[in-house]
Amino acid sequence: MFQVLGSAWALLLGLCLLMVGNGLQGTLLGVRGNLEGFSTFEMSIVMSAYFLGFLGGSRMAPEMIRRVGHVRVFAALGSFISAVLILYPAFAHPVAWTLGRVVIGFCFSGVYVTAESWLNNAASNENRGKALSLYMMVQMIGIVAAQGLMLVGDPSGFILFIIPSVLVSISFAPILLSISPTPAFERTTPMSLRQLFHVSPLSCVGVFLLGGAFSAQFGMAAVYGAEAGLSLRQISIFIATFYIGATVAQYPIGWISDRMDRRQLIMIVSFVGGIGALIGLAVNTQAGLLVAAFMVGGMSNPLYSLLISYANDFLEVEDMASASGGMIFLNGLGAISGPIVTGWIMTVFGPGGFWVFIGVLLFAMAVYALYRMTQRAAPSPDDSASYTPVMMSASPVVVEAAQEWAAETAEAEAESAEQARD
């Protein structure tokens, strides 16, 4: 771990600053939209636009990089991010913000693809798993730190929009000054959705449902907090708790998943997350909301890695990386619809609709996992692929790298087992 940190600290620092900027603008818009008098449904459209842009960027950025190179793509998209962040308070209108969020989502996706390809290139086969784990920790730290920055200024003013713009601009320096020669960019041909569903229906349905649950957390938590009457400090702590829960629960769930039927664990984790949503719906105290956020964040975020690992249990080693494209696409479709549906439910039922939507999705996943357990036998834990932690906000580069690392680990374990028999 320290070897990876020593060789890639500047790159990880730049990525952390990017996450701070992204996390801050998402929360800030939710609070500022309430101050501007935007309706809940208008804000849901604004928040959903980010995921539309992100999905588009994840599919178009690789071709852009091939045409003009990593550095130009990184610099151009980063400049657009800084510009849009400054323009938000100048054009406080739902349509302008929606267009801005599409651009922001597209650009952040392209920036992540570029920076993460450098990180992946800097890692070796021996330390790629540690590099991925360290990167996930950096992502979590960045998002949690962003919530603390919400308290340094007035959300009705300009300063909180200037801060993420400056952070994104500063993030270019450690990344561009520390990178080695530009890595070759190659993407695996994605597996078709039909093939992927045939391999693992549970993983396909699960990542789609999870996309909606995650985008509701990432996009609508601040809107919920503002409508529920939470103070700015309470909203910041509330949102940070989702990601603290994810950080705390990620590795214990991963450790357990390598030792039992993953379908059972998916069912249990989804059910516990659904219970967390019910707690959030039933209580109106800050302590109760933090418990709910910790449970929902702690269960829903590791589910992404769990569903990918479960799909890997039924894939040939050489097909693991190609399956990532379909998983990301399904997750992205769910993420686009998440804030819109959440906003509609909140409009009809009030702020509690935030918890209703998340709870329904998580309980639905638990029920479907239970159903799939009746359809075929589980693979032996000894034959299961290794669990690889991945954030749902990661680009296709990191997801493919995680799949490749899982494949390499599976091959190494198979060779060790064969040598032991000999």
N, C-alpha and C positions, 0 to 999 in steps of 0.2 A: 504493500500500500504506500509506504513512504517513498519507495523507488519511483512509483508512478507519480506521486505528488511532486517529487523533486524534479522530474523531467518535464512535467506538463503543468506546473503551478500557474504560469502566466496565462496559458490557454484556459485553465479552469477558472481563474480569476475573471477573465473576460466573459466567460459564459455565465458566471455568477452575477455579474453586473447586468447582463442581458436579462436574466431571470428576475432581478430586482426591478428593473424598468418595466418588464412585462407584467409582473405581479402587481406593481403599484398602479399602473394605468387601468387595469381591470377593476380593482376595488374602487379607485377614484371615480371612474365613470358611473359606477352604481350609486355612489353617494351624491355626486354632483347632479346626476340626472334627476334625483329626487328633489334637490334644491331648485332645479330649473323648472320643475312642474311637469316633467315627462310622465306619461302614464306607465303603468306596469307593463302593458303589452308593447308599448313603444320601446321601452328599455329591453324587453326580451328580444325584439328584432335587432336592436343595436348589439346586444351581447352575442346573439346567434351569428351575426355577420363575421365575427372574428373566426369562428370555426369553419365557415364557408371559405374565407380567404386562406385559412391554414391548410385546408384540404387541397385547394387549388394549388397553393404554393408547393406542397409536398410532391405534387405530380409534375409541376412545370419546372421547379428549380433545378433538378438534375440536367435537363436539356439546356437550360440557361448556362449552367456551369460548363457543360461540354463546349458550348459555342464561344464563350468569352473568358472563361477561367474563374477560379475561386475568388481571387482578390477583387476583381471588378464587380462580381455579383455581390460579394459581401459588402463592399464599400457603397455600392449604389443602393442596395436595399436598406442598409443601415441609415443612410442619409434620408430616405423616405420615412423611416420610422421616426427619426428625430423631428422631421418637419411636421408630420401628422400630429405628434404629441403636443407640439406647440400650438397647432391650429385648433385643437379641440375647444378650448375656452373662447376662442375668437368667433367660432361658428357653432354656438350652442343650439343646435336644431337636430331633431331625430334623424332626418335624412342625411345631413352632413356627417353626423356621428356614425351612422350605418355605413356610409361609403368609406369613412376613415377607418372603421374597424375591419372592413374587408381588406383594405390596403395594409393595415397593421398586421392582420393575420397572415396575409400572403407574404409580407416581407419578413416577419419573424420566422415563418416556416423556412424560407429560403436561407435566412441567416443561420438558423439552427442546422440545416443540412450542410452548409459550408463549414461552419465551425466544428460540428461533430465529425465530419469527414477528416478534418485535421487531427482531431483527438483520436479517432479510430486508427489513423495512419501512424500516430505516435506510439500506439500500444503494440506490443508483441503478442504472439499466441499465448505465451506463458502468463502475461499479466493483463490480458484483455478483460477477464472477469472482474479483476480488482479495479480496473479503469472505469468500467461500467458502473460498478457500485459507488465509486468515488464521485462519478459524474451525477448519479442520482442524488447523493447527499448534497452536492453543490446546488442542484436544482431546488431541493427542499429548503436549504438555507437561504437561497435567494428569495424565494416566495415568502417565507416567514419574515425575513428582514424587511421586505417591502411593506408589510403590514405595519411595522413599527414606524416607518417613514411617513405614514399617513398622519401621524400626530405632530409633525414638525411644521405644519402650515395649515392655512384655512382652505378647506375644499371649495369654498365659493370664490376663491381668488385664482391667481395664476401660478404661484410658486410651486404647488404640487404637480403641475403639468410640466414645469421647467425641469424639476429634479429628474424624472425618468428620461427626459430628452437628453439631459447632460450625461446621465449614467450610461445610456446606450451609446452616446458619442465617445465617452471615455473607454468603453469596453473594446473599441476597435484597437486601441493602442497596444495593450498586452497581447492581443491575439495576433495582430499583423506584425508586431515586432519580434514575436517569439517563434513563429512558425518556421519549419524547415521548408525545403522546396515543395511546391504545390503538389499534393498527392494526385495520383491518377484516380479518376472518378468512374467507377463501374457499378452498375446496378444489376441485380439479378432479375431475370425475366419473371414477372409475378405469376403465381398459380391462379387459375381461374376461380371465381367464386363457387361455381358448380363443383369443381374438384375439391375445394377447401371444405365446402359443406358436407360433401360425401365423406371426407376424412374425419371431420369432427363437427357435427351439428351443434353441440353444446358450446364449443368455442366461438362459432360464428354468431349464434344467437346471443351468447353472453357478451361478446365485445360490442355488439350493436346496442344492447340494453345499457351496458356500462358507459358507452359514449354519452348517452343521454344523462345518466346520473352524474358523470364527471363534469360535463359542461354546465349542468345546473349548479353544481358546487362552485366551479371556477367563474361562471358568468353571472349567476343570480344571487349568490350569497350576500353580496353587498346591497343589492336591491331589496332582498328580504329583510336585512338588518335595518335599513332605513325605514321601510314600511312598518316594521315591528316596533319602531320607536327606540331602537338602541342608539346610544351615543357613539360618536366617532371612535372613541377608545374601545368601547365594547364591540363595535363592528370589526375593528382591527384584530382584537384578540380572538373573536369568534372565527374569522376566516383563517387566522394562523393556526388555530386548533385543528382544523381539518388536516393540514399538512403535517403538524406535529404527530397526530395520530397515525398518519400514513408512514411516517419515518419510524415510529416506535414499533408498529405492527409488521412492517415489511419482512424483516428477517426471521422473526419467530414463525410467521406463516410459511415462509419459504422453507424453513428447516422441517416443519411438519409435513409440507407437501411432498417432500422426497421420501416420506416414510408411510404413506397411507394412500388409499384410493382418492385421487384428486377430485373426483366428482362429489364425494362425501364432504370434502373440505370446501369446495365451491358452494355446496348447499349450505353448510354451516356458516361460512363467512358471510354469504349473502343474507341469510336469515338474521344473523346478529346485526348486520348493517341495517336491515329493515326495522329491527327493534329499536335501533338508535334513532331512526327517522320517526317512529311512533313516539319516542320520548320527546323529541323536539316538537312534535305536534301537540303533545299533552301538557307540556310545562311552559311557563312564561317567565321563569327566573333565569338570570344570567348563568348561574351554576348549572342548571338543567340543560340550557342550550349548549354549554361547553361540553358537557357529557355527551350530548347527542352528536355534536360536531366531531368529537374525538372518535366515537364509535363509527359514525358513517365514513369519515375520512380514513380511519384505520382499517376498515374492512373493504371499502370500495376501491381504493387505490391499489393495494396488493392483488386484487382480483384480476387486474389486467395481465400481470406477469403470470398469475396462476392459470389463466385461460390459455395464454400462449404456450406455457409449459405442457398443459394437458393436450393441446393440439400436437405438440412435438412427440408425445407418446405414441402417436399413430402415424407419424411421418417417417419416411426414410431419411437418413442423415443428409443426403444430398438435396432433399426437398425442403429442409427447414427454413433456409433463407428465402426461398421463393414464396413461401406461404405468408411471409410478413406483409407483402403488398396488399393481399386481400384482407388481412386482419386490420390493417391501418385504414383501408377504405371503408370497411363496415363500421369501425369505431368512429370514423369521421362523419359518416351519414347520421349515426346516432347523436353525435355531438352537435351537429347543425340543428337537429330538431329539438334537442333538449331545452334550451332557453325559451324557445317559442312556446312549446307545450307548457312549460313551467309558468311562463308569463300569463298564458290564457287561464290556467287553473288558479293562479293567484288573483287574477281579475275577478273570477267567479266566486272563489271561496275565501279570499283574503290572503294575508301573508302565509298562513299555514299551508297553502297549496304548494309551497316550496318543499315542505317535508312530505306531503302526500305524493308528489310526483316521484321523488327519490325512493320513498318506501315502496311504492307500487313496482317500480323497476327492479329493486333488489329482491323483493318477495317473489316476483315473477321468475327471476333467475333461479332462486332457490327451488321453486316448484319444477321448473324445467330440468334442473340438475337431478332432482329426485326421479322425474320421468325417464331421463336418459339412463339412469342406473338400472332400469328394468329392461333396457333394450339390448345391452350387450355386456359381456364380462369386462371387468376392469383389468388393465395390464398389471403385472406384478410390480410392486415398488422397486424391485431390483432391476427391472427392465425399463423403468421410467426415465425420461430425459431430466437433466438437472434443471432446477428452478433458477431463472435469471431475472433479477429485479429490473424493471423498466417502468419509467413514468409514462402516463398516457399522453403527456405533452411532448414526448420525444419525437424526433423526426424519423423518417424511414431509415436513415443511416444508422442510428443507434439500434433500432429494432432489428435491422438486418445483422448488425454486428453482434447483438445478443443471440440471434439465431445461429450465427456462425460459431460463436463461442460454445453454445450448447451442443452443436454438431461436433466440434472438436473435442469437447469433454466426453461426449458419448463414444467417440472413436477411441479416445485414450482409455476409457474405462473398459471397453470391449477388448482392447489389446492387453490390458493388465489382467483381465479375467482369463484370457486365452493363455497367457504366459503362466498364470497360476495353475491352470489345468495341466500344462506341459511339465 
